Amino acid sequence: MFSKEFVSFTDLWKRQNLATSLVTELTDVIETISQSPSSLKGGGGDSRLGFAIQNRCVWRRSAAGSVASAELHSLSPSDAAVTHSLNEIASLCFTGNNLTKPIPSHPNQFSIVLWLQIGEERLLLGADMEEKNNPYGGWSLIVKSAERPSGQASLFKVPHHGSDTGECAAVWDQMLFNQPLALVTPFRNGRVTLPKPEDTQRISGRTRNSYITAGFDDRSSRGKTGTVNRTIQETVRYIKKVNGAFGHVRARKKIQPSPGSWVVETFGNAMSLADLRSH
């Protein structure tokens, strides 16, 4: 965010008064942080803000009485991914001061994978990190790293909505306990839905303790009759609900004095992946 390429790009975007977007939001973030340089690590004072990169401890808490020790590590993005991102940003501008609209990279190589350890309990939060066709990191690089925290996690936030692009067998074999608790968030954009049936089957085959925060209810508004239906046909022809079902999965586990088992509760339209497959 504070590279000369990104700052130049966001500044030019702002001066051209282009439409509000994620670029505008990031510009505001940069300006806010720049007003207080001491908030950045290395800037003196109470340095709280640092950037998540591969194999960096971003937060640590010591044990105190009944409070367990805790550490949060970022496992990505890699140095190669950061360098590649700067080159991509630099290519978006400085051609006659005309900007090129940024397009998200595929596969997602800049996602921040997190490793959280509380006491002796470990959690792997996979974000949107993809493995397939990822030349600048991916899960293979994370697994092979000799600098990442040791141990195996009992809870796994499955990456990229359970898509096969985020699948890496070595993660399940080396970074997770057998039959870990796996949590998935769904994705829907038009006719594209994730996880696909084959994805749910694959994840359920990895662990029987797998859950998703919501299913895929039919959100269309077809079937209306009379004047309402005729108006729909004459104007937009087809409508659907903007938001479908919502839900969440809550997982709790006793850390001290001795580790317990995960207790999982589902709310709203959350369910186990086995139930999703049966719908």
C-alpha positions as CSV (number, residue, x, y, z in Angstrom):
1,M,0.0,0.0,0.0
2,F,2.9,2.4,0.6
3,S,4.9,1.4,-2.4
4,K,5.6,4.2,-4.8
5,E,3.7,2.4,-7.5
6,F,0.5,2.1,-5.5
7,V,0.6,5.5,-4.0
8,S,1.1,7.1,-7.4
9,F,-1.7,5.0,-8.9
10,T,-4.2,6.0,-6.1
11,D,-3.1,9.6,-6.3
12,L,-3.7,9.8,-10.0
13,W,-7.1,8.0,-9.6
14,K,-8.1,10.6,-7.1
15,R,-7.0,13.6,-9.2
16,Q,-8.9,12.4,-12.2
17,N,-12.1,12.2,-10.1
18,L,-12.9,8.7,-11.2
19,A,-15.9,6.8,-9.8
20,T,-15.8,5.7,-6.2
21,S,-14.4,2.2,-5.9
22,L,-12.1,0.0,-3.8
23,V,-9.2,2.2,-5.1
24,T,-10.9,5.2,-3.5
25,E,-11.3,3.4,-0.2
26,L,-7.7,2.4,-0.2
27,T,-6.6,5.9,-0.9
28,D,-8.5,7.1,2.2
29,V,-6.8,4.4,4.2
30,I,-3.4,5.6,3.1
31,E,-4.2,9.2,3.9
32,T,-5.5,8.3,7.3
33,I,-2.4,6.2,8.2
34,S,-0.1,8.9,6.8
35,Q,-1.5,11.4,9.3
36,S,0.0,9.4,12.1
37,P,3.4,7.9,11.0
38,S,4.1,6.7,14.5
39,S,1.4,4.2,14.1
40,L,3.5,2.3,11.6
41,K,6.1,-0.3,12.8
42,G,9.5,1.4,12.6
43,G,8.0,4.8,12.9
44,G,8.6,5.2,16.6
45,G,6.1,5.5,19.4
46,D,3.5,2.8,20.0
47,S,4.0,0.9,16.7
48,R,0.8,-1.0,16.1
49,L,0.4,-1.2,12.3
50,G,2.4,-3.7,10.3
51,F,1.8,-5.4,7.0
52,A,1.0,-9.0,6.7
53,I,3.6,-10.9,4.6
54,Q,4.8,-14.5,4.5
55,N,5.9,-15.9,7.8
56,R,5.4,-12.9,10.0
57,C,4.1,-12.8,13.6
58,V,1.6,-9.9,13.4
59,W,0.4,-10.2,17.1
60,R,1.5,-11.9,20.3
61,R,0.1,-12.2,23.8
62,S,1.9,-13.7,26.8
63,A,0.1,-16.0,29.2
64,A,-1.1,-14.3,32.3
65,G,-3.0,-16.1,35.0
66,S,-6.1,-17.8,33.5
67,V,-5.4,-16.1,30.1
68,A,-3.7,-18.4,27.6
69,S,-0.8,-17.2,25.4
70,A,-1.7,-16.4,21.8
71,E,0.1,-15.7,18.5
72,L,-1.2,-14.7,15.1
73,H,1.0,-15.3,12.1
74,S,0.5,-14.4,8.5
75,L,1.6,-17.2,6.1
76,S,1.2,-15.2,2.8
77,P,1.6,-13.3,0.5
78,S,5.0,-14.4,-0.6
79,D,7.8,-12.0,-1.6
80,A,7.4,-13.1,-5.2
81,A,3.6,-12.3,-5.1
82,V,4.3,-8.8,-3.6
83,T,6.9,-8.1,-6.3
84,H,4.5,-9.2,-9.0
85,S,1.7,-7.1,-7.6
86,L,3.9,-4.0,-7.7
87,N,4.7,-4.7,-11.4
88,E,1.0,-5.1,-12.1
89,I,0.2,-1.8,-10.3
90,A,2.9,0.1,-12.2
91,S,1.5,-1.2,-15.5
92,L,-1.9,0.4,-14.8
93,C,-0.8,4.0,-15.2
94,F,1.8,6.5,-16.6
95,T,0.8,6.0,-20.2
96,G,0.0,9.6,-21.0
97,N,-1.4,9.8,-17.5
98,N,-4.3,7.6,-18.5
99,L,-5.4,5.0,-16.0
100,T,-6.2,1.4,-16.8
101,K,-9.0,0.0,-14.7
102,P,-7.5,-2.6,-12.3
103,I,-8.7,-6.2,-12.8
104,P,-8.4,-8.7,-10.0
105,S,-5.6,-11.2,-10.5
106,H,-6.4,-14.9,-11.1
107,P,-5.6,-17.0,-9.3
108,N,-5.7,-15.0,-6.1
109,Q,-2.1,-14.9,-5.0
110,F,-2.3,-12.0,-2.6
111,S,-4.7,-13.4,-0.1
112,I,-3.6,-13.4,3.5
113,V,-3.6,-16.8,5.1
114,L,-3.5,-16.7,8.9
115,W,-2.3,-19.2,11.5
116,L,-3.7,-18.6,15.0
117,Q,-2.4,-20.4,18.1
118,I,-4.1,-20.0,21.5
119,G,-2.4,-22.0,24.2
120,E,-1.7,-25.3,22.4
121,E,-4.7,-25.0,20.1
122,R,-4.0,-24.0,16.4
123,L,-6.3,-22.7,13.7
124,L,-5.6,-22.3,10.0
125,L,-7.6,-19.6,8.3
126,G,-7.3,-20.2,4.5
127,A,-8.9,-16.9,3.3
128,D,-9.1,-17.1,-0.6
129,M,-5.6,-18.5,-1.2
130,E,-5.6,-20.6,-4.4
131,E,-3.2,-23.4,-5.4
132,K,-4.1,-24.3,-9.0
133,N,-1.9,-22.5,-11.6
134,N,-0.5,-20.2,-9.0
135,P,3.2,-19.3,-10.0
136,Y,3.8,-16.8,-7.2
137,G,3.1,-18.9,-4.1
138,G,0.0,-20.8,-3.4
139,W,-0.5,-23.5,-0.8
140,S,2.5,-25.6,-1.8
141,L,4.9,-22.7,-0.9
142,I,3.2,-22.3,2.5
143,V,3.4,-26.0,3.3
144,K,7.1,-26.3,2.2
145,S,8.2,-23.2,4.2
146,A,10.7,-24.0,7.0
147,E,9.9,-20.7,8.6
148,R,6.1,-21.1,9.2
149,P,4.9,-22.0,12.7
150,S,5.1,-25.7,13.6
151,G,2.3,-28.0,14.6
152,Q,-1.1,-29.0,13.2
153,A,-4.4,-27.2,13.3
154,S,-7.7,-28.6,14.5
155,L,-9.8,-26.0,12.7
156,F,-9.6,-25.0,9.1
157,K,-11.4,-22.2,7.3
158,V,-11.5,-23.8,3.8
159,P,-10.1,-21.4,1.2
160,H,-11.9,-19.9,-1.8
161,H,-15.4,-21.2,-0.9
162,G,-14.4,-24.8,-1.2
163,S,-13.4,-24.5,-4.8
164,D,-11.0,-27.0,-6.2
165,T,-8.7,-24.1,-7.1
166,G,-7.9,-23.9,-3.4
167,E,-7.4,-27.6,-2.9
168,C,-3.9,-28.8,-1.8
169,A,-3.6,-32.3,-0.4
170,A,-0.4,-31.4,1.5
171,V,-2.3,-28.9,3.6
172,W,-4.7,-31.6,4.8
173,D,-1.8,-34.1,5.3
174,Q,0.8,-31.9,7.0
175,M,-0.8,-28.8,8.5
176,L,-4.1,-30.3,9.9
177,F,-5.0,-33.0,12.3
178,N,-7.0,-35.9,11.1
179,Q,-10.7,-35.1,10.8
180,P,-10.3,-31.4,11.5
181,L,-13.3,-29.0,11.9
182,A,-13.7,-27.5,8.4
183,L,-15.7,-24.3,7.8
184,V,-16.9,-23.1,4.3
185,T,-18.5,-19.9,3.1
186,P,-20.7,-20.1,0.0
187,F,-20.4,-18.0,-3.1
188,R,-23.0,-17.2,-5.7
189,N,-22.9,-14.9,-8.7
190,G,-25.6,-15.5,-11.3
191,R,-25.4,-19.2,-12.2
192,V,-22.0,-19.7,-10.6
193,T,-22.2,-21.2,-7.2
194,L,-19.4,-22.5,-4.9
195,P,-18.8,-25.0,-3.5
196,K,-19.9,-27.2,-6.4
197,P,-21.4,-30.7,-5.6
198,E,-18.0,-32.3,-6.4
199,D,-16.4,-29.8,-4.0
200,T,-18.7,-30.7,-1.1
201,Q,-18.1,-34.4,-1.8
202,R,-14.3,-33.8,-1.8
203,I,-14.3,-31.8,1.5
204,S,-16.7,-34.2,3.2
205,G,-14.3,-37.0,2.2
206,R,-11.5,-35.2,3.9
207,T,-13.4,-34.7,7.2
208,R,-16.9,-35.6,8.5
209,N,-16.7,-32.4,10.6
210,S,-17.5,-29.9,7.8
211,Y,-20.0,-27.1,7.9
212,I,-21.2,-24.3,5.6
213,T,-22.6,-20.9,6.7
214,A,-25.6,-21.1,4.2
215,G,-27.1,-23.2,1.5
216,F,-28.3,-22.3,-2.0
217,D,-32.0,-21.6,-1.8
218,D,-33.8,-20.7,-5.0
219,R,-33.9,-16.9,-4.9
220,S,-35.9,-16.3,-8.0
221,S,-39.3,-14.6,-7.9
222,R,-40.9,-16.5,-10.7
223,G,-44.3,-18.0,-10.1
224,K,-46.1,-14.7,-9.4
225,T,-49.4,-14.2,-11.1
226,G,-51.7,-11.5,-12.2
227,T,-50.7,-7.8,-12.5
228,V,-47.4,-8.2,-10.6
229,N,-46.3,-11.0,-13.0
230,R,-47.3,-9.0,-16.1
231,T,-45.4,-5.9,-14.8
232,I,-42.3,-8.0,-14.3
233,Q,-42.5,-9.5,-17.8
234,E,-43.0,-6.1,-19.4
235,T,-40.1,-4.4,-17.5
236,V,-37.2,-6.6,-16.3
237,R,-38.7,-10.0,-17.3
238,Y,-37.0,-11.7,-14.3
239,I,-36.2,-10.7,-10.8
240,K,-34.5,-12.3,-7.8
241,K,-33.7,-11.5,-4.3
242,V,-30.5,-9.7,-3.8
243,N,-29.5,-11.7,-0.7
244,G,-30.4,-15.3,-0.2
245,A,-30.3,-17.2,3.1
246,F,-27.9,-16.1,5.8
247,G,-26.4,-18.1,8.7
248,H,-23.3,-18.6,10.7
249,V,-21.4,-21.4,12.3
250,R,-20.1,-21.0,15.9
251,A,-17.3,-23.3,17.1
252,R,-16.1,-23.2,20.7
253,K,-13.5,-25.1,22.5
254,K,-12.2,-25.0,26.1
255,I,-8.5,-24.2,26.1
256,Q,-7.6,-24.3,29.8
257,P,-7.0,-26.0,32.2
258,S,-7.0,-28.9,29.6
259,P,-8.1,-28.8,26.0
260,G,-11.6,-30.0,25.3
261,S,-13.4,-30.9,22.0
262,W,-14.9,-28.5,19.5
263,V,-18.6,-27.7,20.2
264,V,-20.3,-26.6,17.0
265,E,-23.6,-24.8,16.7
266,T,-25.3,-23.6,13.5
267,F,-27.6,-20.6,13.2
268,G,-29.9,-19.4,10.5
269,N,-29.3,-21.3,7.3
270,A,-26.0,-22.8,8.3
271,M,-25.7,-26.5,8.1
272,S,-23.3,-29.4,7.8
273,L,-21.8,-30.1,4.3
274,A,-23.5,-33.5,4.5
275,D,-26.9,-31.8,4.8
276,L,-26.1,-29.5,1.9
277,R,-25.3,-32.5,-0.3
278,S,-28.7,-34.0,0.6
279,H,-30.7,-30.9,-0.4
